[in-house]
Amino acid sequence: ETRSDQGRVAEYLDRYLPPVSSETFARCHAAVYPGAGAQDRLRAGAALTAALRPYARRPRAADVAAKAGRRAERLVLGRLLRRAPHRRRLAAGGAVVAALGADGAGKSTAVDALEHWLGRTFNLDRVHLGRPPHSAATRLVWLLLLLDAAARRAGRRQALQEDSILRSAMLVALARDRYRTARDAHRAAADGGVVLSDRWPVPELKQMDAPRIRGRNPRHARLADLEESYYARIARPHVTLVLRVPPDVAVARRDDEPEAFVRARWAEIWDVDWDKVGAKVVDATPPADEVASTLKSLVWASL
């Protein structure tokens, strides 16, 4: 408001919203300021509704009845099913927000903070593309792997090799689960919701959440093609947050992982030019609350 030209408000109202008079606009303007009473807000709402009546989708009585019915339905179903309170959806479309980073970046902590912040207002979902929900096909492959492990323990079979066709099938099933989860996330965002994801497959990263079969066993070419096709169909998130810390810090944070493994993943994160893909790089070295504050500002500016 301080950056606007108040003298041109009437001009723009007359040009773009002729049914709303300057008096109605002023009444609505005053109603949203601190100190305005409930009666002021009701009167402003009634005046605005009357001014916009030519654009209504249904008659006034039908609209009031429909609103009352929806509120009663939410109240009854909410109590019966113990649903969460109704959350807002973004009319212009929501967003998929993904946090990337190697081990020790604090991705889960960051997503927790964003979920607690956004979940109070918006229709929010949270996914994990590193460990997506298992489909029936994935559970079947897991069952076959467990049966094989039981047979090995009983001494009836040798251990499966890393390049076995069953392990390749597991990688294809994982790729499919990631694709399906990413697809559903984008559908939820298109419906006006916000989806937070811990990890997300992107072409720039080859060591995390990426195709594996071709490098492990070139003989399984068809399975490798199928795996890569699933990853190729995973659309990028709307907002990509890359959390980075120096490799030494990551090694100190993840003392449960081999140092060489942690450093290899972090080398890949630091080698990518994230500006080219529009990602937002965040220094995750400061305390968690400072990192969360930075992430909130970046996400809010992108919604």
Buried (B, 14 or more C-beta within 10 A) or exposed (E): EEEEEEEEBEEEBEEEEEEBBEEBBEBBEEBEEEEBEEEBBEBBEEBBEEBEEEEEEEEEEEBEEEEEEEEEEEEEEEEEEEEEEEBEBBEEEBBBBBBBBBBBBBBEBBBBBBBEBBBEEBBBBBBBBBEBEBBEEBEEBEEEBEEBEEEEEEEEEEEBEEEBBEBBBBBBBBBBBBBBBBEBBBEBBEEBBBBBBBBBBBEBBEBBBBBBBBEBBEEBEEBBEBBBBBBEEBEBBBBBBBBBBEBEBBBEBBEEBEBEBBBEBBEBBEEBEBEEEEBBBBEBBEEEEEBBBBBBEBBEEEB
